[in-house]
Amino acid sequence: MNDSKKSGSPAQDTASDDPVATAILALLTAPGAERAVSPEAAARAYAETRRRKNDPPDLWRRYLNAVRQQAIHLARAGRIEILRKGKPVDPNDFKGVYRLRLPGG
């Protein structure tokens, strides 16, 4: 049995995370960061790491679906919370406008 992956802090296992998940967590844990961030802000932050010279200004829109998928994954793992109208929601069943924050934030 391999005990190398034990549950713990929200920032654990960042080396094995998807790059989008890493960008979300970095945005939430950055000094001076807002308590909750929009998926658009996370997509913009990730898009800037991928930007090339000829990319359009709205490159971040390509990553909105990836941000949503990784946010659901991180929320299921208990590493972030997904908020609707300021309250945590079930990551398996939410619609509409949402924000992301660290647990207990």
N, C-alpha and C positions, 0 to 999 in steps of 0.2 A: 504494500500500500504506500502510495506517495503522498507525503504530508507537506509538499512544497507549496501548495496553494491553500492556505487557511484564510478564513474570512477575518477581516480586521478593519483597518481604516479605509475611508473612501478613496484614498489616493493609492492604495495597494495595487500591485500588478500593472502599473502603468506601462511597463516595458512591453507587455504582451497585448496591450489594448490596440484597437483599431486607431489609426491616426486621427480620425474624426472624434472618437471618444477622448483621446488624449487632448485634443484642442478644446473640447467642452470642459474637461476637468481643469485644464490650465486657465481657461477664462474664469472659471468659478473660484479658483484658489489664488488668483493673481492679487498682489497687494493693491488695496484701494478698489477692488472689484465691487460691483453692485451685489446686493444680496441675491437677486434673481436676474437672470439674463434671458433675452429672447432667443428663439432659435435662429432668427435672422442675424443677430450679433455673433452667434457661434459659427454660422455658415460664412459670414464675412471674415471672421478671424481665420478660419481654416482656408478659405479661398486665397487669402493673402499669402499663405505659405506655399500655395501651388501656382500662383500667378506667373505667367510668362509675358514676354514683351507685347505680343499681339492679342492678348485676351481682352474680351469686352469688359466694360466697367461693371456689368451685372453678373460677373462670373459666379458670385456667391449663390445665385439662384440655383445653379446646378447641384449644390450641396445641401439644399434644404431637406430633401428626402433622406439623405444619409445622416443628417443631424437628427432627424426624427427617429430613425431606426436605432441609432446609437444611444439616444436619450432613453428610449424604451428599454434597451439592453442594460444600460447603467442603472435605471430605476428599478428594474427587476432584481438586479444584484444588490440593491440598497445603497448604491454609491451616490445617487442624486435623487431629488424629488421632482416630479412634474407637477406644476401648479396650474390650476384653472380658477380664475377669479380669486386668486390669492390663497387657495386651499389645495393641499396635496390631493391628487387623483390617482386612480388605479391605472398603471401604465398599460394595461391590456385593454382598457376601454375608456378612451377620451377622444373628444373631437374639438375642433375649433382652435381658437387662440390659446396658447399656453406659454409658460415660462419655465425656466430650469433653475434649481438652486441645490446647494448641498443639504443633506439631511439635517433637520433641526434648525435650519437657518432662519 
